[in-house]
Amino acid sequence: MLKRHWKLIFIVISQFVDFLAMVGAAGIVLWLDHETALQLGRNIFELKTGILVFGICYVTLASMFGYYRGVFHLKSSTRIGLAAKAYILSIFVTLSVIALIFDMTMNRHAVIIFCSSFPLLFLLCKFFLRWLHTYFHRKGFGVHPSLIAGFDSASLYIYNHFDAFPELGYSVRGFIMKQKNANTQAQPQYTLQEVEEVIRTQGIDRIFIPSTDLIVNGYASLKKISRKHRIKLKVLSPHARTLLKYAKVQDIAGITLTTPPRYKVDKIKLLAKRLIDIIGSLMLITIFSPIFILAIVLIWIEDGSPVFYTQQRTSIKDGKSFHFIKFRTMILHAEDMLDRLKELNESDGPLFKMKHDPRVTKVGRSLRKFSIDELPQLFNVLKGDMSLVGPRPLPPSDFENVDTPDEFWDAVKERGRVKPGMTGIWQISGRSDIKFTEMILLDLYYVENHSLMFDLEILFETIPAVLFGKGAY
């Protein structure tokens, strides 16, 4: 159990070690105060308050930037850059909070000593964590025996990447092939009939599919095997990797198609998520109430009532639907014009998108650009139909109209495992600019990796996406 959940354990250890670095830096301040006449800690309450505020700010910002989630799949230089970003911002936030809220002024020398000591202790702690991870990695902690489906350039790329970066924790034990190739001298080859025996004898807990095409190309048997043996089946789409990069989420671990159920863990996570949704939606409704009123007035002046637009939405094909609400941004009876405009569609699959849709009103175009039209969904969140962060809900007709085999929809049922969201990884990756299939895959990545830290990270990244209106039309 400890070996399988080493990643989560190591994240907790990383946060604890960062806390120790903060305590150590504060200890240096107190020691110098005792040894010198600088009176660094003349007010112990002031010093403790400053350390507490800094610690909360640093851990929160580091989580927002994806530092802790990336302890395994990010380069050391990238992780240090994220930590430095969180460190610098935390200093400014801490000094501002201490001055404005607590009405205190930190001792200048104490601040300089703490700010100089913490980075040094932080780097020392990182060397210790690297040694710790390497030591336990050799013992098998966090190592996932894996198989790769197929044997082509995409499969070899994944194999070579995992081999070059063992810290990712994927130990490839062979390739799954329809027929064995006698000319290939690489890792062992196994046919579909041999896979179950390999899983039992070698403890396989991951199967990687290096192409989205394989989802709809006879790989239903692998899905059945993974379910039976409670192992993860992951797809590695080159397009999805690009989108994850745009979303500032760098992960080679793949997008999960199916995963063993974790009922107790999921129940606790969803309960915590629901609590945050209730508190967050109430706060945001209160904060944005002036914008609500302004939007209602502007829509009514330009195009009359109704001000709101409701539609049936769902997360998966044939899934439970709900009444999705948003501000109306199109002229009345806009749906009657859709058939005439379909040939001008600028999106793939069932999604209809036009950058210059003639049905959108002037007020509606501004509301869409800054996602103000989405604000009424806060009431969907409060009601429990949606979450602040989750997969994008779509009209049931979109799922019916898409030209995708049933095997694809059977593979991506996990998308409905969490509630649909107001924002999600799709929004911070380009919104209307991304393709339908890739949006589904991005949502699957979120479903597999969703956590309070990841939600915080997505909410933080949503702010610039909304302000700059990237992909919104």
N, C-alpha and C positions, 0 to 999 in steps of 0.2 A: 504493500500500500504506500509506504514512504517513497519507494523508488518510482512508482507510477505518478505520484503527486509532487515530485521533487520541485517542479517549476513553481507551483504555488508556494511551497515552503520556502524556496529560495527568495521569492519576491518579498515575503514577510521578513525574512532574515535581512534582506537589503534595506528595508524600511527601518528595522531596528538598529542596524549598524549606522545608518545615516543619523538616527536619533542620538546614538552614542557619540558620533562626531560632534554634534551640537553641544552635548553635555561636556565633552572634553574641551571644546573651545571656551565654554563658560567657565570650566574649571581653571583653565589657564588665566582667564581674566581675574578670577578670585585669588589665585596663587600670586600673581603679580601684584594684586592689591595688598596682599599681606606682606610682600617682600619690598614694596616701594611705598613712596609717600604720595602717589598719584590720586589716591582716594577714588579708585575705579568703581568700587562697589559700595560707595557710601550709602546708597539706598538699595538694599538687597531686593526689596519688592519690585523696584524699577527694573533691575537686572533680570529677575525671574520672569517678569511680565514680557520683557523684550524677547527672551529666549523662547517663551511659549508661543508668542505671536509669530516669531520667525519660523519655528518648527511647523506650525499649522500651515503657514503660507507656503513653505518650501515643499512639504509633502503634497499639498493640494496642487500646486503649480506643476511639480514634477509628474504627478499623475495625469494632469491635463495634457502635458506635452508627450505623454506616452513613454516616459522614462522607465517606469517600473515594469510595464507590460513588455518592454523591449529588452529586458535583461539578457534574453537568450538570442533573439534573432536580429539584434542591431550590432553594428560594429562598435568597438570601444570608443573610437573618436566621436561617433554619432551620439553615443550615450553620454559622454563627457560634455559634449556641446549642449545637449538638452538639460543636463544638470547645471551647467554654468548659466544657462538662460533662466532657469528657475531660481538659482541662487541670487543673481543680480536683481531680478524683479522682486524677490522676497525681501531684500534689503530695503528697497524703496517703499514697499508696502508696509513693512514693519515700522520704519521710521515715521511714516505718515500716520499709521494707526496710533502709535504711541503718543504722537504730538496732538492729533485731532480728537481722538476718542478718550484717551487716558490723561490728556493734558500734562504730559511729562516730557522732559528733555533728557535723552540718553547722554551719559558722559562720553565726550568725543573720543578720549583715549580708549575707553572700554569698547566702543564701537569699532575703532580701527584694529584693536588687538583681536577682537572676536572675528571680524571679517577677514583678517589675515590668517588666523589659526584654523578656521573651519575648512577652507579649501585644502590646506596641507593635511589635516586629519582625514578629510574626505578621500583624498588620493591614497593615503595609507590604508584606509579601510577598503578601498576598491582593490588594492593589491591583495589584501587578505581575502576578500570575497572571490577574487579570481582563483587564488590558490585553493580555497575551500571548494569552489565549484569543480575545479580540475580534479581534486582528490576524490570527491564523491562521484564524479562522472566516471572515473576509472573503476569505481566500485559498482557501477551499473545504475546509479541514481539518475533519473531523468533521461535514461537512454531507452529509445523506443525501437525494438526490432521491427523492421519494415520490409515490405515487398513493393516493387514497382510494376505496374501493368504495362505490358508492351516492351518492345526493344527497338527504338528508333532514336532520332536525334534529340527529341524532347525528353525521352526516358534517360538517355545517357547524360543530358545536361543536368537533370535532377540528381542522378547518381553521383556525377563528378562534383556537384555543388555540396551535397551532403558529405562526401568524402573529404573535400577540402576544408569544410567547416564542421568538425566533429562536435563543437560546442552547441550546435543546433539540437543534438541529441537523437539523430536518426541513423540507426545502424542498418544499412540495406543488406538483407540476407539473400536477395535474388530477384529474378524477373519472372513475371507471369506471362506466358506466351501460348498462343494457340497450338503451335508446333515448335518443338525444340530445334535450334539451329546448331548443327554439329561444328560449324566453322567459327562459332563465337566462343571465345575463351574468357569471357568476363565472369561476372557473378553466376552462381547456379541458376538454371532455368527450370521452371515448373509449369506444367500444364494446369488447366482449371481443375482437372480431376485430382491433382496432387496437392492443391492449395490447402485443403482442410488438414491434411496430415502434417504439412509444414507448420501451420498455425499451432497445432497441438504440440509438436516436438520442439519448436524453436521459440514459442511464446510470442508470436507475431501480434502486435497490437495496432499496426497502421498498414493500410494499403493505399498507395498513391496512384492516381490516374493522371498522367501528364498532359491531358488534352480534353477540352470540353466535348469534342466530337465523340469520345468514347462513352459519354453518358448515354447516347442514343445509338449505340452500335454494338448491341449484344452483351452489355456488361451487367444485365439484370442478375445474372448468376453470382457475380461478385458482391452485389448488394445483399443478396440472400445469404451468402456465406458470412459476410461481415455482421449481419444481424444475428445469425445463429451463434457466432462465437464472440459476440459483444466487442467487436473491434471497430476502429474508425476507418471509414472509406473517404478519402479526400481527393478532390479534383484540383489540378494545378493548371489554370488557364493563363496563357501568356497575356491575354487582354486584361484579365482581372488583376494580374500583377501590376500592370501599368496603372490601372485605376486605383489600386491600393497605394501606389506611390503618389498619385495626385492627392489622395486623401491623407497623405503624410503618415500612412500606416505601412511600414515595410515588413513583410512577412513572407517567407518562403515555405511556411508550414502547410499552405494549401487552404482550400475552402471545403469544409466538410459537407458531404452529401448525406451521410448517415452516421449516427453515433450511438453508442449504447445508452439507454435511458438511465438517468441519475435522479430518481424521483425525489428523494429527500433533499439533495443539493439544489435541484431546480425549484422546489417548493419554497425553500428559504430565500433564494435569490429573487424569485418573483414576488414574494411577500415584501421584501425590502424595497424592491423596485416600485411596487404599488404604493407604498407609504411615501416614497419620494415623489411619485407622480401627483399624489393628492396635495402634498405640501407645496410642491413646485408650481402646479397649475393654479392654486389659489393665490400664491404670491404674484405670479405673472399676470393673472387676470386683474389684480389690484393695480399693479404697476402700469399695465398697458391700457387701463380703462379710458384715459383721455384719447388714446389713439383709436380705440373702439368707437367712441362717440364721434370723433372727427371723420372716420371712414364711413360710418353710417350716414352722416349728414351729406358728405360729398357724393356718395353713390345715389342717394335719394334725389339730390339736386340735379345730377346729370341724367339719370335714367329712371327715376321713380322707384317704386317698389316692385317685387320684393328685394330687400337689401341682402338677404342671405341666400345661398344656393346649397341645396341638399342633394345627396346622391348615395345610392347603395354602394358600399365598398367592401372588399374582403382581402385577405392576405394570400390565400391559395385557391387554386381551382376547386370548385365545388365546396368551398369552405363557408363558414357562417359569416353572413354579411351584417352590416350595421349602417345607420344613417350618418353619413359623413357630412359635416357642415363647414362652410367657408363663406367669405364675402363674395358676392356676385361680381365678377369682373367682365362678363360678356353682356351683350345686348339681350333683350328678351327673345325667346324662341331661337336661341343660337344653335340648338341641336338640329333644327330643321334645315340649316345651311350646311351641315357636316358632309352629306353625300356629295355635294358639289365641290367641296374642298379637299376630299380624300386624296385626289391625285397630286395635290401639292404638299402632301405629308413629308416632313423632313426628319422623321424618326423611323426606326425599323420596327418590325413586329406590329402588334396591335396598337401601340401608343401613337396618338395623333399629336404632332407638335409642329407649329409654324412660328417662326420668329416675328412675322408680321401678319398675324391672324386678324383679318378684317372684322371679326366678331368681337374683339376685345375693345372695351371702352377706353377713353383717355384716362379716367381715374383708375380703371382696372389695370392698365398697363403699369402705372406707378405702384399700385398695390402689389402686383405680381413681382416687380423688380426687386422689392425689398421684403417679399414674402409676408406682407401685412395681411394679404387675403387668407393666409393660413391660421391667423390668430384665433378665430372662433373654434378651432379644433381643441383649444384648451378646455372647452366644455365637454368635448368627447373624452378627453383625458380624465377630467374630474368625474365623469359618469362611469368610466371604466371600460369604454369601448376601445380606447387607444392608450398609448404610453407617450411620454415625452420623447423617448428614443426607441426606434424599432424599425422593422421593414416597412416599406412604402405600401399603403393599401391601394388597391386598384379596383375599378369597376369590374363586376363579374364578366361583362361582355369582352373585356380585354383578354381575359384568360381563354375565352371561347374562340376568339378570332385569331389568336396567335397560331402560326403554322409550325407547331412543334409537336413531335410524336408524344404519345401518352407516357412512354418510358421516361422522358425528361421530367414530366410532372410527378411521376412516381418517385423519381430520384430526389426531387427538391421539396418534398412534403414538410421537411424540417422548418421551412420558412414560416409555417403557421404555429410553431412551438411557442413563440412569444407574441405579445400584442403588437399590432401595427403602430408605427410612431409618427409624430409630427415631423421629426427630423431623423436622420440616420446617416449611415456611411455613404449612401447614394447621394445625399445632398452636399456633403463636403468633398465629393469626388467629381462634381460637374453637373449634377441635377439633370436638366433637360438634354445635356450634351451626351449622356451615356446611353448605350444601347439597352434594349429590353432584357436580353439574356444576361448581359453583364450586371444589370441592376439586380436581377434575381440572385446571381452568384455573390455579389457584394452583400446582399441581405443574409445569405447563408453564412458568410464569414462572420457577420455580426452575431447571428444566432448561436454559433459555436463559441464565440469568444466574449459574449456579452457579460458584463460585470458592472458594478457601480463605478469603478475606475474608468472603464471603457466608455460608459455613458457620459461621464464627466468630460472625458477627452473629446467626444463627439460634440457635446453641447458647446464646449469651448471653441472648437473648430468651426461650428455653425455660425458663430458671430461674424467673422470676416466673410464667410460665404454669402451671408445675407446682406451685409453692408455693401459689398462690392457687386452683388447681384450676379455672380458668375453662373452661367447656364440657366438663368431664370428668364422665361418668356412665355 
